[in-house]
Amino acid sequence: MRLLIATHNRGKLIEYRDLFAGLSLELVTLDDIGIGDDVPETGATFAENARAKAMAYARASGLLTLADDSGLEVDALGGEPGVQSKRYAGANQSDAERNAFLLAKLREVPAGARAARFRCAIAIASPRGEVWETDGTCEGEIAFEPRGTNGFGYDPIFQIAGRGVRMAELTTAEKNRVSHRARAGRRAREILERIAKT
């Protein structure tokens, strides 16, 4: 069974390949099937954005489609950047620029008051309009400087609760045991196993 992972992000594809290893799935991305248009992320929540993308790309491709929306919520910033995580520092900024922007906003926030979480919502949609949804979170805090070279996004500044390491210091295998996407992905795997049996 072909499963469209609704992303242009190769890092996400690698994570999903690991999460869904052993399933009879051929994972393809938007680039693989020639879809260049992006579905606007106009929802107020991660779940709304994931659902809208999954449904639109399933219709456009004719394939079972998995879309996610994920981001960082920082308590000291009232939950920002939230659904604006990718666009928080402005359009077309690099991961390093987004990290620097967030760290600057937290410059006066002391240790112990920098609680944050990564949140991921996943929606799986069929071309017929069926939708299945799940989510996952990973608790932690925002460090004072970036560290680590693995992962992407805010991984270098996110210190995992109780671990003493940044998300960017984990191997892919380690990240796929503890991350927000891993937790949502394990639940998505169960959904895909059920779909495959129908």
PAGU-316369 format. One record per residue (C-alpha): x, z, y. Coordinates in steps of 0.5 Angstrom, whole numbers, plus 500, padded with zeros to 3 digits. Layout:
residues N
XZY
...
***
This chain:
residues 198
500500500
503498507
502504512
503502519
507507523
505506530
511507534
517503537
522509536
526508530
528516530
521517528
521512522
527515519
523522519
517519516
521515511
524522509
517526509
513520505
519519500
516518493
509515495
508508494
508506501
511501505
512503512
512498517
513499525
510496531
516492532
516490524
509486525
510484532
506488536
509489543
503492547
503500548
496503547
496507554
496515552
490517557
488523553
488530555
490532548
496530543
490529538
486525543
492520544
494520537
487518535
486513540
493509538
491510531
484507531
487501536
493499532
489499525
484494528
490490531
494490525
489490519
493496516
492503515
495506521
499513522
500515530
502521532
503524539
507530540
511533546
514540548
509546551
513551556
510557557
513559564
511552566
504553564
504548558
508543561
510538560
505537554
502530554
506528559
513530555
515523555
514521562
515528565
521526569
518519571
518513568
524510564
528516564
533517558
532523554
538526557
535525564
528528561
532534559
536535565
529535569
526540565
532545565
532544573
525546573
527553569
533554573
530561575
527563569
531568565
532569557
526572554
521568558
523561556
518561550
516554548
513550542
514543540
507540538
505534534
498531532
497526527
491521526
491516520
486510521
483505517
481498519
474500518
474506523
475512518
480517521
483523518
487528523
492534522
497537527
503542526
507546531
514549531
516555536
522556540
525557546
528553552
536554552
540554558
544547556
544542551
547542544
547538538
547530537
542529532
534528533
532525540
527527546
528535548
531537541
538538544
535544549
530547544
532553540
528554534
525561533
529566529
534560527
539561533
540553533
538547537
533542533
539537535
544541531
540540524
541534519
535530518
533533512
533540515
529538521
524535516
523542513
522546520
519541525
513540528
512533526
515535519
509540518
504535521
507530516
506534510
499535511
499527513
502526506
496530503
491526506
495519504
495521497
488522497
487516500
491512495
486515490
480512493
***
